[in-house]
Amino acid sequence: MRSSIIRGTSYLAARSAIGFAVGLGGMLLLTRLIGAENYGLYVTISTVISYMSDIALMGVSNYIIRKEEVVGRSLYDLAFTFSLLASIAAIGVGVGLSFFLSGWLHSPEIRLPFLITLVALPISALLLPSQTMLEKELNYKQIAFLEMHTQFVYYGVALALAYAGFGIWAPVIGNIVQGAAAVVIGCKYAKYLPRLYWSWKPLKEMLQYGIANSVSKRIWGLRTLINPLIVGHFAGPGGVAVVSIAMRLIQALSVVNGTIMRVSFSVLAKLQQDKRRMELALNEAMTMQVFSIAPFLIGFAALAHWVVPLMFDDAWDAILVIYPFLAFKYMIYGIFNLQMNVLYVYGKNWEVTKFNLLHVGMLALLTFLLVPYFGLNGYAWAEVATIGTYYAIHRNVSESLNVDYREPFFYTLICVPAMFAPMLSFPWALLLLLPLLLFLVMSKPRNQIVGYSRQLLKKEKTLEAV
């Protein structure tokens, strides 16, 4: 199973590494061509509509992936049909929402591009069955190619239109074309063409799990709306753009971390009947998460004083201030998000839902209270303050499994000081790198990293062993 995670992750990580270069370069060019205000408005549009799309899909893909028995074509067709109808219904809701957004954000110019993007919402339903089929079969190599190719399509279209002076319409049109391309490529890889199918009995079972799973995740997804709706209300589109780019940098630097999370749900689902193997997989995966994310976040922090001015102008200096706090939060999130996957696998959706309500509610409240007085620093502090809510996840998982935090927490404590290097001037920032010397004198972490690297380089097709 370790090999399956590492090899499966390697495909997505390689894609993400390429995507990081393409996405970062494309994002910088796009932001400069259309301006920070337009980019902030587009982030708001894409975030809100992506959230609406996730609600419409109702978690049916996770229901199919979680099923241990072989899934027939009719279930994929049913998932497509339901998601298509739900997406169409969401368009009606979005029309009314467009008036609220323009008033709350004091940006009437957001309404038309929001509505045009909204009309393309059913594209997600067209892509759902083929992508679900690939993920259930652990076919991450083709998923990686799918995501990489569509990313090229998006930036190719968006940058060309931005250069031609289309403003905010450049990323809007690029996003729609990207979605259409993803449907074509996904159907080709999965050898599947969506078709309409309806049956009440399997739909009821699908929605019993899917709605519970979706409600839990959509509550968690509300945190993505805090930046465009709360930060945007107080700091404007420019503030939304700064927070969004800082988070995009962290997510891009966490290429392996994100892909481990994606692969882990499918792999852990295969271990749900074996408690001992589930414990071993979870405890080792938490350490893998630390090793997968820390080097990249620390590397950027060490170079941030030179990299950020090179990539951005003086208006983006706030990235240096909020980056360390958001990076620290993301490290902890990576460890506990694995435990959330365990709860989903065991069908304990309500336990995750209660945690999500607590976490998102606290983040929203603190952001609302702090940003008006402390600006973007207030948002960063609010993110760190919500780390305490992860105790609720630990308490639920520890009722079923023996969770060992010693290694991941110890390695995290060694790595975190270096992430705050951007807050000190050179050469004083180098002092924060000193705790990393422990990795050089301790044999166990070196051996673990070497072991993971060797498995990553194996040539055999270990995914088939799953």
C-alpha positions in Angstrom: 0.0 0.0 0.0 2.9 2.3 0.7 4.2 1.7 -2.8 0.7 2.3 -4.2 0.5 5.6 -2.6 4.0 6.7 -3.6 3.8 5.5 -7.2 0.2 6.8 -7.6 1.3 10.1 -6.1 4.3 10.3 -8.4 2.1 10.7 -11.5 0.0 13.5 -10.0 3.1 15.1 -8.4 4.9 15.1 -11.7 1.9 16.7 -13.3 1.6 19.2 -10.4 5.3 20.1 -10.7 4.8 20.9 -14.4 1.5 22.6 -13.5 3.4 24.7 -10.9 5.7 26.1 -13.5 2.9 26.7 -16.0 0.4 27.9 -13.5 2.7 30.2 -11.6 4.1 31.8 -14.8 0.6 32.0 -16.3 -0.9 33.5 -13.2 1.8 36.2 -13.0 1.4 37.1 -16.7 -2.4 37.0 -16.4 -2.4 39.2 -13.3 -0.2 41.8 -14.9 -2.2 41.8 -18.1 -5.6 42.2 -16.6 -4.6 43.9 -13.3 -5.0 43.0 -9.6 -8.6 44.3 -9.4 -9.8 42.2 -12.3 -7.9 39.1 -11.0 -9.5 39.5 -7.6 -12.9 39.7 -9.2 -12.2 36.6 -11.2 -11.1 34.7 -8.1 -14.4 35.7 -6.5 -16.4 34.4 -9.5 -14.5 31.2 -9.9 -14.5 30.4 -6.1 -18.3 31.0 -5.7 -19.2 29.0 -8.8 -16.9 26.2 -8.0 -18.5 25.9 -4.6 -22.0 25.8 -6.3 -20.8 23.1 -8.6 -19.6 21.0 -5.7 -23.0 21.3 -4.1 -24.7 20.3 -7.3 -22.5 17.2 -7.6 -23.7 16.0 -4.2 -20.7 13.8 -3.4 -21.9 11.0 -5.8 -18.4 10.5 -7.1 -17.1 9.6 -3.6 -19.9 7.1 -3.2 -18.8 5.3 -6.3 -15.1 5.4 -5.4 -15.9 4.1 -1.9 -17.9 1.0 -3.1 -15.8 -2.1 -2.7 -17.7 -4.1 -5.4 -17.4 -3.7 -9.1 -19.5 -0.8 -10.4 -21.5 -1.2 -13.6 -21.9 1.5 -16.3 -25.5 2.2 -15.2 -24.3 3.7 -11.9 -22.0 6.1 -13.7 -24.9 7.1 -16.1 -27.2 7.7 -13.1 -24.6 9.9 -11.4 -24.2 11.9 -14.6 -28.0 12.3 -15.0 -28.6 13.4 -11.5 -25.6 15.8 -11.5 -26.7 17.3 -14.8 -30.2 18.1 -13.4 -28.7 19.5 -10.2 -26.4 21.7 -12.2 -29.2 23.1 -14.2 -31.2 23.9 -11.0 -28.1 25.6 -9.6 -28.1 28.1 -12.5 -31.4 29.5 -11.3 -30.1 30.0 -7.8 -26.9 31.6 -9.2 -28.9 34.2 -11.1 -30.3 35.6 -7.8 -27.0 35.3 -6.1 -25.3 37.5 -8.7 -27.3 40.5 -7.4 -26.2 39.9 -3.9 -22.6 39.6 -4.9 -22.5 42.9 -6.8 -24.0 44.7 -3.9 -22.0 43.1 -1.1 -18.7 43.6 -2.9 -19.6 47.0 -4.2 -18.7 45.7 -7.7 -21.6 45.9 -10.2 -19.2 44.9 -12.9 -18.9 41.4 -11.5 -22.5 40.4 -12.5 -22.3 39.7 -16.2 -19.0 37.6 -16.2 -20.5 35.8 -13.2 -23.6 34.9 -15.1 -21.7 33.7 -18.2 -19.5 31.5 -16.1 -22.6 30.2 -14.3 -24.2 29.0 -17.6 -21.3 26.7 -18.1 -21.9 24.9 -14.8 -23.3 21.7 -16.4 -19.8 21.0 -17.8 -18.8 19.6 -14.4 -21.6 17.0 -14.6 -20.3 15.9 -18.1 -16.9 15.4 -16.6 -17.9 13.6 -13.4 -18.5 10.0 -14.6 -15.3 9.6 -16.6 -13.1 11.3 -13.9 -14.7 9.1 -11.2 -14.0 6.0 -13.3 -10.4 6.9 -13.6 -10.0 7.6 -9.9 -11.8 4.4 -8.8 -9.3 2.4 -11.0 -6.4 4.3 -9.5 -5.5 5.4 -13.0 -3.7 8.5 -11.8 -1.3 8.6 -14.8 -4.2 9.5 -17.1 -5.7 11.8 -14.6 -2.4 13.6 -14.5 -2.3 14.0 -18.3 -5.9 15.1 -18.3 -5.3 17.9 -15.8 -2.0 19.0 -17.4 -3.5 19.2 -20.9 -6.5 21.2 -19.8 -4.2 23.6 -17.8 -2.3 24.3 -21.0 -5.6 25.0 -22.7 -6.8 27.4 -20.0 -3.6 29.5 -20.0 -3.3 29.4 -23.7 -6.7 30.9 -24.2 -6.7 33.2 -21.2 -3.3 34.8 -21.9 -4.1 35.3 -25.6 -7.3 37.0 -24.8 -5.7 39.0 -22.0 -3.0 40.2 -24.3 -5.7 41.3 -26.8 -7.3 43.4 -24.1 -10.3 41.4 -23.0 -9.7 42.2 -19.3 -11.7 40.0 -16.9 -13.3 38.1 -19.8 -9.9 36.5 -20.6 -9.9 34.1 -17.6 -13.7 33.7 -17.8 -13.6 32.4 -21.4 -10.4 30.4 -20.7 -12.1 28.6 -17.8 -15.1 27.6 -20.0 -12.9 26.3 -22.8 -10.8 24.4 -20.3 -13.9 22.7 -18.9 -15.0 21.7 -22.4 -11.6 20.3 -23.2 -11.6 18.3 -20.0 -14.8 16.6 -20.9 -13.5 15.5 -24.3 -10.2 14.3 -23.0 -11.7 12.6 -19.9 -14.3 10.7 -22.0 -11.5 9.5 -24.3 -9.3 8.2 -21.5 -12.2 6.5 -19.6 -13.7 5.2 -22.9 -17.0 6.5 -21.7 -19.7 8.7 -23.2 -22.3 10.1 -20.8 -25.9 9.1 -21.3 -29.1 9.6 -19.5 -30.3 6.9 -17.1 -32.7 7.0 -14.1 -33.5 4.5 -11.4 -34.9 5.5 -8.0 -33.5 2.6 -5.9 -29.8 3.1 -6.6 -30.2 6.8 -6.6 -31.6 6.7 -3.1 -28.6 4.7 -1.8 -26.2 7.0 -3.7 -27.7 10.1 -2.2 -27.9 8.7 1.3 -24.1 8.6 1.4 -23.5 11.4 -1.1 -25.6 14.0 0.6 -24.1 13.3 4.0 -20.6 13.3 2.5 -21.4 16.4 0.4 -22.9 18.4 3.3 -19.8 17.8 5.4 -17.4 18.8 2.6 -19.5 21.8 1.5 -19.4 23.1 5.0 -15.6 22.8 4.9 -15.7 24.4 1.4 -17.3 27.5 2.9 -13.8 28.4 4.1 -12.9 29.1 0.5 -15.6 31.7 0.4 -14.2 33.6 3.4 -11.5 35.3 1.3 -13.7 36.6 -1.6 -16.7 37.4 0.6 -15.3 38.7 3.9 -11.8 39.8 3.0 -13.2 41.1 -0.3 -15.9 43.1 1.6 -13.3 44.9 3.8 -10.1 44.9 1.7 -11.6 44.9 -1.8 -10.6 42.8 -4.9 -6.9 43.7 -4.4 -6.9 42.1 -0.9 -8.7 39.0 -2.4 -5.9 38.8 -5.0 -3.1 38.9 -2.4 -4.6 36.2 -0.2 -5.5 34.1 -3.3 -2.0 34.3 -4.7 -0.4 33.5 -1.3 -2.6 30.4 -1.1 -1.9 29.5 -4.7 1.8 29.6 -4.0 1.4 27.3 -1.0 -0.8 24.9 -2.8 1.6 24.8 -5.8 4.6 24.2 -3.5 2.7 21.4 -1.8 2.4 19.4 -5.0 3.2 16.0 -3.3 1.1 16.8 -0.2 -2.0 17.4 -2.2 -1.6 14.3 -4.3 -1.1 12.1 -1.3 -4.4 13.3 0.0 -6.1 12.6 -3.3 -4.6 9.1 -3.6 -5.1 8.2 0.1 -8.9 8.1 0.0 -9.0 5.5 -2.7 -6.2 3.4 -1.0 -7.6 3.7 2.5 -11.0 2.6 1.3 -9.4 -0.7 0.4 -8.1 -1.1 4.0 -11.3 -0.3 5.8 -11.9 -3.9 7.0 -8.3 -4.2 8.4 -7.9 -2.0 11.5 -4.2 -2.8 12.0 -3.2 -2.0 8.4 -5.4 1.2 8.5 -3.4 2.3 11.6 -0.1 1.6 10.0 -1.1 3.4 6.8 -2.4 6.5 8.6 0.5 6.9 11.0 3.1 6.5 8.2 1.1 8.7 5.8 1.2 11.6 8.4 5.0 11.5 8.4 5.0 11.3 4.6 2.9 14.5 4.5 5.5 16.4 6.6 8.3 15.3 4.3 6.3 16.0 1.2 5.4 19.6 2.0 8.1 21.0 4.3 11.1 21.2 1.8 9.2 23.2 -0.7 7.6 25.6 1.8 10.9 26.2 3.5 12.7 26.6 0.2 10.4 29.4 -0.9 10.6 31.0 2.5 14.4 31.1 2.3 14.3 32.8 -1.1 11.1 34.9 -0.6 13.0 38.2 -0.1 14.4 37.8 -3.6 11.7 35.8 -5.4 8.6 38.0 -4.4 10.1 41.3 -5.6 11.2 39.6 -8.8 7.8 38.1 -9.5 5.6 40.9 -8.2 5.8 44.7 -7.8 5.7 46.6 -4.4 1.9 46.3 -4.2 2.3 42.6 -3.4 4.7 42.9 -0.4 1.8 41.7 1.9 2.5 38.2 0.5 5.7 38.1 2.6 3.8 39.0 5.8 1.0 36.4 5.5 2.9 33.6 3.8 4.6 32.1 7.0 1.3 31.9 8.9 -0.6 30.3 6.0 2.3 27.9 5.4 2.3 26.8 9.1 -1.5 26.3 9.0 -1.2 24.2 5.8 1.4 21.9 7.4 -0.9 21.1 10.3 -3.9 20.8 7.9 -2.0 18.2 5.9 -1.6 15.9 8.9 -5.2 16.1 10.1 -6.8 16.0 6.7 -5.6 12.4 6.4 -7.7 11.6 9.5 -10.7 13.3 7.9 -10.3 10.9 5.0 -10.3 8.0 7.4 -13.6 9.2 8.9 -15.1 9.5 5.4 -14.0 6.0 4.6 -15.7 4.7 7.7 -18.9 6.6 6.8 -18.6 8.9 9.8 -19.7 12.0 7.8 -21.6 13.6 10.7 -18.4 13.7 12.9 -16.6 15.5 10.1 -19.5 17.8 9.6 -19.5 18.9 13.2 -15.8 19.7 13.0 -16.2 21.6 9.8 -18.9 23.7 11.3 -16.6 24.5 14.3 -13.6 25.2 12.1 -15.2 27.3 9.4 -17.4 29.2 11.9 -14.4 30.2 14.0 -12.4 31.2 10.9 -15.2 33.3 9.5 -15.9 35.0 12.8 -12.2 35.8 13.5 -11.7 37.1 9.9 -14.8 39.3 10.2 -13.5 40.7 13.6 -9.8 41.1 12.7 -9.6 42.1 9.1 -11.3 45.5 9.6 -8.6 46.5 12.1 -5.5 44.6 11.1 -6.0 44.2 7.3 -4.7 41.0 5.7 -2.6 40.2 8.9 -5.9 39.7 10.6 -6.8 37.0 8.1 -3.5 35.2 8.6 -3.8 35.3 12.4 -7.4 33.9 12.1 -6.1 30.9 10.1 -3.5 30.1 12.7 -6.0 30.4 15.6 -8.2 27.7 14.1 -5.6 25.0 14.4 -7.0 24.3 17.9 -10.2 23.0 16.3 -8.3 20.0 14.9 -8.6 18.4 18.3 -12.2 17.5 17.4 -10.9 15.4 14.5 -8.3 13.6 16.7 -10.9 12.8 19.3 -13.2 11.1 16.7 -10.4 9.1 15.0 -8.7 8.0 18.2 -12.0 6.2 19.3 -11.4 3.7 16.5 -7.6 3.8 15.7 -4.4 4.3 17.6 -2.9 7.5 16.2 0.8 8.2 16.8 1.7 11.8 16.4 5.3 11.7 17.7 7.1 11.7 14.4 5.0 14.1 12.4 4.7 16.6 15.2 8.4 16.5 16.0 9.4 16.9 12.4 6.9 19.8 12.1 8.4 21.6 15.0 11.8 21.3 13.4 10.6 22.7 10.1 8.1 25.5 11.1 10.7 28.1 12.3 12.3 28.2 8.9 8.9 29.2 7.3 9.0 32.5 9.2 12.3 33.5 7.5 10.5 36.2 5.3 9.7 38.1 8.5 13.4 38.8 9.3 15.9 40.5 7.2 19.1 38.8 5.8 21.3 37.5 7.5 19.2 37.2 10.7 16.7 35.0 8.8 19.4 32.3 8.6 19.0 31.8 12.3 15.6 30.3 11.7 17.1 27.6 9.6 19.3 26.2 12.4 16.7 23.7 13.7 16.9 22.0 10.3 20.4 20.8 11.2 18.7 18.1 13.3 17.8 16.3 10.1 21.5 16.1 9.3 22.5 14.5 12.6 19.4 12.2 13.0 19.6 9.0 11.1 15.9 8.0 11.2 14.4 10.9 9.2 17.3 10.5 6.6 16.6 6.8 6.3 12.8 7.4 5.9 13.3 10.0 3.2 15.8 7.7 1.4 13.3 4.8 1.7 10.4 6.8 0.2 12.7 8.0 -2.6 13.8 4.5 -3.5 10.2 3.3 -3.7 9.3 6.3 -5.9 12.0 5.3 -8.4 10.9 1.6 -8.6 10.0 0.7 -12.2 7.5 -2.1 -11.5 3.9 -1.3 -11.9 3.0 -1.5 -8.2 -0.4 0.1 -8.7 -1.6 -3.1 -10.1 -0.8 -4.8 -6.8 -3.6 -2.9 -5.1 
